[in-house]
Amino acid sequence: MKKIILLIAMLVFLSAPAWAQQSYDVVAVWEHTGAAEYRLYQDGTQVDTFPGNVTEAPTTIQMIEVQHNFTLTAVDGWGRESAHSVPFVFEAPLLDAPGNFRFTF
């Protein structure tokens, strides 16, 4: 019985990297201009901020699950934040991600 429990524990431990957090290098791209800054959200949580004078920016995201929703907001000079963009749904590859990904908002 101890061998079976140990085997199950080892299988769970060895399969953990499939569930572990993964990093992905992405480039967020948008067409709007004139904001003081832009904010990138992952499933409703802010993950990065970009200056208002750019329309694309590289960033690194962390993912545990396979699918996540990303949105972008614009912030004006008074600090007022716009509504969230239409979500960009990203489905992470099941294996390590090759190359860069582009999120277009």
C-alpha positions in Angstrom: 0.0 0.0 0.0 2.9 2.4 0.8 4.4 1.8 -2.6 1.1 2.6 -4.3 0.7 5.9 -2.4 4.3 6.8 -3.1 3.8 6.0 -6.8 0.7 8.2 -6.9 2.5 11.0 -5.1 5.4 10.8 -7.6 3.1 10.9 -10.6 1.3 14.0 -9.2 4.7 15.6 -8.5 6.1 14.8 -12.0 2.9 16.1 -13.7 2.9 19.4 -11.8 4.9 21.3 -14.5 1.9 21.0 -16.8 -0.1 23.0 -14.3 2.7 25.2 -13.2 2.9 28.9 -14.0 4.4 29.7 -17.4 5.8 32.9 -18.8 5.0 34.2 -22.3 6.6 37.1 -24.1 3.9 39.0 -25.9 3.5 42.3 -27.7 0.3 44.3 -27.0 -0.8 46.3 -30.1 -3.5 48.9 -30.3 -4.6 51.7 -32.7 -5.7 54.4 -30.4 -3.5 57.4 -29.5 -3.8 60.4 -27.2 -4.0 58.8 -23.8 -1.6 59.5 -21.0 -1.1 55.8 -20.5 -2.5 52.4 -21.3 -3.2 49.5 -18.9 -3.2 45.8 -19.7 -5.5 43.6 -17.7 -5.4 39.8 -17.4 -8.7 38.3 -16.2 -9.6 41.7 -14.6 -6.3 42.2 -12.9 -3.9 44.9 -14.1 -0.6 43.3 -15.2 1.2 46.1 -17.0 1.1 49.9 -17.8 2.4 51.4 -21.0 3.2 55.1 -21.8 0.6 57.0 -23.9 3.0 57.8 -26.8 3.3 54.2 -28.0 0.8 51.9 -29.9 2.6 48.6 -29.2 4.7 47.4 -26.3 6.4 44.2 -25.3 5.5 42.6 -22.0 5.8 39.2 -20.2 2.6 37.6 -18.9 2.3 34.7 -16.4 -0.3 32.0 -17.0 -1.4 29.0 -15.0 -4.5 28.0 -16.9 -4.8 27.4 -20.6 -7.2 30.3 -21.4 -7.1 33.9 -20.2 -8.9 37.1 -21.2 -6.8 40.2 -21.8 -8.2 43.8 -22.1 -6.7 47.2 -22.5 -7.8 50.6 -21.1 -6.7 54.1 -21.8 -6.1 56.7 -19.0 -6.4 60.4 -19.7 -4.3 63.2 -18.2 -6.7 63.5 -15.2 -6.3 59.9 -14.3 -9.8 58.8 -15.6 -9.7 55.3 -17.0 -11.8 54.2 -20.0 -14.0 51.2 -20.2 -12.1 47.9 -21.0 -11.6 46.9 -24.6 -13.2 43.9 -26.1 -11.3 41.0 -24.6 -8.5 39.3 -26.4 -8.8 35.6 -25.5 -5.4 33.9 -25.4 -5.1 30.1 -25.3 -1.7 29.1 -24.1 0.1 26.3 -25.9 0.2 23.1 -23.9 3.9 23.0 -24.3 6.5 25.8 -23.9 5.7 28.8 -26.1 8.0 29.3 -29.1 8.6 32.9 -30.1 6.5 35.9 -29.4 2.8 36.4 -29.5 0.9 39.6 -30.5 -2.3 40.8 -28.8 -4.1 43.2 -31.1 -6.8 45.3 -29.4 
